[in-house]
């Protein structure tokens, strides 16, 4: 076995793929979700959120979800490859592309720190994921991981993508998704050996899915008196992209009120620690330790009047940490952003216009734009086994659900 292994993927029929697969619903409005489910019978939205009548309990929903999933297999909307394969997966936007390998990794690699994470896990979310996968007996989308740069794997990929892809289509996330199946013995051997040499990946997106897979694997292990450790449920599907190709967008902050301050007095408080300049246009930070602030229909740039303490957090002083320590907590009373109902988060793909819209509506009093967390920071935290603060990273684009599935049969 290799570190990342080939497997028999369960995949959509070419004629249905664009209507079957789904991106993160964060990209989708409620109206779009409703219309897509209505107009695409075989969309995975109808598996994850069945809308049959009389679904009065979680068990009813699970049964409806399982029924829809089985219908997709019975009607050959989904079919399983005959041989073990790797899959090359390219995601392209107007100004970015990333290309990597989909395969399976032994779940024990997470405990052994060959798979390294950087996010805090919330047990309830992980349990929901685990219950969903147990119900379908399948993982419907890969965990998005990054790996250290390796010229050999890049070379192998470049040799393979000159062939016609299995799929190439635009999805609801606006990205072009291109997908190749690799089942040549020699190519599989070469890919496997390279990844076994790398022997380390970092979770970009999918920490709760990883925790869920651990729970599922242990559950199935306890059910199986003949457990060997080689069963399908001992592995999890990952999409591994090179470190240099991963893109992290800003993750901005919105605060519901000014903690009793008037706008004028709030800005005066901010000026005690920051240089505050009013801008004629939106302000999106392009260097670290600078922030944008939107209040009363005006944008401001803010930067420190002093050099922040380098050892403040005993590890990299992330911008989100410094904004919290020097402004959100002492001035606005936000103590723990994991639980405080007065703070909200806005992924960078929604743009600064979204900050303006939410503040101008009166739903929030002030918004802050941040410089994106850097991939090197993610790796540093993961290597030191330290969790990053909540909502530190927004990796974009992300792999789709339903493009290739890993079943545990």
Secondary structure, DSSP 4 states (H G I P E B T S, - for coil): --SEE-B--EEE-TTTHHHH-B--GGGS-HHHHHHHHHH-TT-THHHHT---TT--SHHHHHHHHHHHHHHHHHTTSEEE-SS-BEEEEEEE-SS-EEEEEEEEEETHHHHTTSEE--S---HHHHHHHHHHHHHHTEE-S-EEEEE---HHHHHHHHHHTTSPPSEEEE-TTS-EEEEEEE--HHHHHHHHHHHHHH--EEEEE-HHHHHHHHHHHHHHHHH-TT--S-SGGGEEEEEEEEGGG--EE-EEEEES--TT--HHHHHHHHTTTEEEEEESS-----STTEEEEEETTEEEEEEESSPPPTTTTSS---HHHHHIIIIITTTT----TTT-TTEEEEEGGG-HHHHHHHHHTTS-SEEEEEPPPPHHHHHHHHHTT-PPPTT--EE-S-PPBSSEEEE--
